[in-house]
Amino acid sequence: MDTLSSISTMQGLMVPRPAAVSVSVLGSSLPQFKSPNCIKKQSLRITRASVAVEQQTQDPKVALIRIGTRGSPLALAQAHETRDKLMAKHSELAEEGAIQIVIIKTTGDKILTQPLADIGGKGLFTKEIDEALINGEIDIAVHSMKDVPTYLPEKTILPCNLPREDVRDAFISLSASSLAELPSGSVIGTASLRRKSQILHRYPSLSVLENFRGNVQTRLRKLNEGVVQATLLALAGLKRLNMTENVTSVLSIDDMLPAVAQGAIGIACRSNDDKMANYLASLNHEETRLAVACERAFLETLDGSCRTPIAGYASKDENGDCIFKGLVASPDGTRVLETSRKGPYALDDMIMMGKDAGKELLLQAGPGFFDS
């Protein structure tokens, strides 16, 4: 195995914007994935976000929209994507200072020493942002949809999903080109029980380090330092951060079914705020919204949480129909149950498909299935 070299970090540039938070995540924007041979001979490139709350001008403009978000580089990239789409659609929002980004620290950000499953509860990465929304401290909230509980807090709605990114998982290693090439006993870092169970089901000779938490940059640094031999990350996040040069290979949907709503961004507002709801309606990508609704209906039926290995993915086939695939697994990967559905790509039909698939797997699993 090649010696791991030091981490390459780049400090982001701060671009002044009155009364707003500016974040720049710099990285090589390579659209293609490097070959495994190239990957093995270099350390991972890890970008560092630079966050600055800019000083107000002498004549500050009151922001028309305050966007609430977590402070991780990926969350900020998603907030900036939302801001840019709003500015492109609405001329009044393109004026300097019209949109402000407000960073909010969530429970999931504060507690990094424990596995998510041990912290318990739902909404670990959304609760504080939702509270700020309800209290009027922000006007809209930008979430990774996979972090959003299947119920929404009272007084809030989530009327908008942006176009979905690639839903697949990326395999990243300095010593192997795929999971199959890892030697017996190799350690894979992931905080996801969904990934752990599917890995161990196919490759029981591998080991999984569960409490492998932190943002994308932190996890890549741990891999670079040799804490683990490989990790899996959502390809969507790496693309949004322009960090695909770190990808060794991409797992197919058949090899690793994604998390419910993986790759989807959701934007919430207060239920009585028609102005914000109209802004968000202009950004909504209906195909993504329907797919997410199908997957979340499946998750809700299973009452899924961070303690439950669940995967689900709805997509549109060449005939315009919905294809849904769902999976539940025992945490140790010894049992994996799968099902699929096909039907019209319409909201009511897709919600019914998700619920029906969930009921089927609940029956198959039986009592005590998730306790192993």
N, C-alpha and C positions, 0 to 999 in steps of 0.2 A: 504494500500500500504506500502511496506517495506521502511524503511528510506534509502535514498541514502547515501552510504558511500563515502569516499574520493576516488579520482581516483588513480589507480595503474599505474605508469609509469616506464618504464625501459629505461635507457640510452643505445643507441647502441654502440657497440664496434667499434673502428676504426682500420682497418687492413691496414698497410702501403702498398702502391703500388706506385712506382715512377711515377711521371708525370701523375697521374690519380686522379679522385675523387672516394673515397671509401665511401660507405654507407652501414650500416647494420641496418636493421629493425628487431628487435627481438620480438618474440611473441610465444605463445604456438601454435605449429603446430598440432592442433587436426583436423583430417580429418572429424570427425563426428560433428553433431550439438548437443549441450546440450539440455536437455529437458527444457521446459518453467519453470518448478518448480525450476530447478537449477538456471536458469537465474534470477528469481525474487529475489533470496536471496543473490545476490552479485552485486557489482558495475561492470561496464564494464571495461575490461582491455584495456588500451589505450597505444599503443607503440609510442615511440618518436624516430624519425630518427636522427642520428648523421651524419652530413655532414662535411667532412674535405678535403681540398685541400692539398694533400701531398707534402712535399718538394721534389725537384728533387735530384737525386743522383749526385755525382760529375761528372759522365759521362752520362748525360741524353740521353735517346733514343727518337728520334723524333717519335711521335705516327703515326702509319700507318692509323688509323681511329679515327677521333674525332666524338663522338656521342653527338648530341645536345638533351637536354631534359629539361622539367620543373624540379623544385627542390622539389616537394612534395614527401613524402615517396612512394606513389604509382607510380608516374612517374619514380622515381629512380629505383624502383623494376623492372619496365618494361624495362628501359635502361640496367639494369644489366642482365635481361633475354636475351636481344638482344646480349649484349657483350658475355655472356657465350655460346650462340649458335654459334656465329662467331668463338670463340676460339676453340670450339669442332669440327667445320667443317674445319678450316684452320689452319694448324700448325704454319704458320708465325705470326698469330694473337694471338697465345697462349703464345708467349714470353712476358716477363714482360715489361710493359710500351708500348706495341704495340697498345693498345686501350685506349683512354682517354675519360672520360665522362665530358662534359661541361654543366654546369647548366645555364639556361637562364630564366629570370623572364618575364612572359607575362602579357599583360593587365589584363587578368582574375585573375592573382595572385595578382596584385597590388591593384585592386579595389574590396574590400570585403564588403563594407557597403551597396551596392546596389544590387538588384536582377539582374541576368544576362540579363533578358528581358529589363530592364531599361537602361542598359549600351549601348545596341544597337550594330548593326554590327555583322559580322561573323568573325570567326577565333580568338576569344578572347583568346584562349589558344594555338594558333599556330602561329600567325602573326610574333612575334619577333623571333621565332625559324626558321621560313621559311626565314626571312630576313638574319639571320646569315648563313643559308645554301647558299643562293644566293650570299652572299658577300664572301664566301669561308672561313668563320670563323669556320665552322664545315663541316664534310664530309657527314654525314647522320643525319636524324632527326627522333626521335622516338615519335610517337603520339598515344594517345587513339583515335581510328578511329571515335568515336562518337563526338569528338571535331573538326574533320577536315571538313571544308566547302566542299560543293559538287563540287566546282571548285578548281583547284590547281593553285598556283602562276606560272607565266611564268618562264621558265628555271628550273622547278622542275618536277619530276615524282615520283609516289608512286607505285613501282613495287612489293612490298612485304607486305604480311600479315602473321603474326605468327599464329600458331594454336589457334583457338578461345577458350576462357575460357567459363565457364557456363554463359549463357546470362540472367538468371533469377534475379529478385530483392529479396533482403533479408529484412524481417520484423524484427525490433529490438525494444524491449520494456522491461522495468523493471516491468510492471504491467499487461500485457496481452500477450496471446500466439498467437494472430492473430488480423487482422483488425476488424474482426467480433466481437471479445470479448471486444473491447474498448468501454467504456461507452459513451453515447451521450455527445457531447461537448468536447471530448478529442481533444488535439491539436497534429497534426502530422507535423514534420518538414521536408520540402523538398524544394529544389530550382528548382525542375523540374516541369514544367507545365504538362508534360506528366503524371507524377505520380499523381499530384494534380487532374487533370481532371478525371482520372480513379478512384481514391479514392472517390471523391465526387459523381461520377456517381453511384457507388455502395453503398456508405455510406454517404448520404447527411447530416446526423446528426453530422458528424465529422467536425473538423475545420482544416485548413492547414495554417501553418506559412511558407510563401513563401520565405522570405529572410533567409533561413537556409543554409548558405554557409560556405565554408572552406573545408579543406581536411578531410579525413575519421576520423582522430584522433580528430580534432576540433569538428566535428558533434557529435561524441560519447561522448565527454566531455560535450557538451551542453545538451545532453540527460541525462547524469549522474547527471547533476546539476538540472534537473527538468524543464528546459526551455520548453521542449515538453514532451509528454507522449510516443511518438513513432517516429521512422523514418524509411525510406526505403533507402537502399544502394544497389549498384550493387554487387551481390555476387562475380563476377569476381575479383573486387578490393580487397574484404576481403580475398579471397583465395590467391591472389598474395602477400598479406601482412601477411599471416598466422594468420589471425584474425577471423577465423570462429567460435571461441568459443563465440563470442558476438552475434551470430545469434540466434534469437528466433524461427523463422520459415522461410520457403522459399515459395514465392508466385509462383503459377503455371503460365505458359504462358497464359492460358485462363483468369486467374484473373488479371494479370498485363503484358500486352504486352510490351516487352522491347524497349528501344530506338534503332533507326537505328544504326547498327554496335556496339552495346553494347558488351563488352567482347573481342573486336578485337583490336589488336595492328597493326598499320601501320608504315612502315619505308620508308622515302623519301630520295632521293638524287638529285643531279643536273642532268638535262637531257643530258648533254654532258660528264658525268663522267661514262664511260663504266666500269672502274675498280670497282667502288662502286656498279653499277647496277649488275655486275656479282656476287659480294659478296652477295648482297641482294637476287638475284635469287636463290641462294643455300639455303636460309632460307624460301622461300615462301611456304605457305600452300595453295594449289590451291582451295580446297573445301571452305576454309574460304574466299579467295579472291573473288570467284564467289558469295558467299552469300552476302558479303558486297557490291559488285557491284550491285546486284539486289536491295538491300535495299536502297542504295544511289540513284539509278535511280528513285525509288519511292519518296524519299525525294526531289530530284531535281525537279521532276514534280510538286510537291506541293509547291516548293520554300520555304521550311521550314526554320525556324529560332528559336531562343530561345523564341520568342513570340508565337510560334505555337505548340500546343499539338499534336505531331505526334509520332506514334510508328510503327515499321515494323520489321518483322523477317522472314528470309528465311532459310530453313533447308532441309536436304535430308531425304526422307522417306525410308521405308524398301525395296522399289523397285528401289531405286536410283534416283527417280524423285525429283524435287524441289517443296516444299510446301511453298508458301509465304502468310503471313497474314499481313494486313495493317490496320491502324486505324487513324482517325483524330477525334478531340473532340473540343467542345467549351471550353474556359478556365475555365468556372464555372462548367463544367461536366454535364450540363443539356442535352446536345446532344452528342452522340458518334456514329460515322459512321464507319463501319467495312467492309472489303472485303477480299477475298482470291483468290489465283491463284495456278494452278498446271501445271507443264510442265517439259520438259527435263532439266536436271542439266547441262546446257551448257551456256557459257557466253552470247551469243547473245539472246538466248531464255529467260534467266533470266533477262537481262536488259529490254527486251520487256515486260515481266510480271510486273516488277516494275513500268515501265512507264504507262502501261495500267491500273494497279490498282490505280495509282495516278490520272489519268484522270477521272476514274470512281468516285472517292471520291470528286474530285473538282466539278464535275457536281452535285452530290448529295448535297454537302454543299451549293452551291449557294453563291451569294454575301453577304458579311457581316457576314458570319458564324463565323469567328475567332474574331469578335469584341465584342462578348457577355462577 
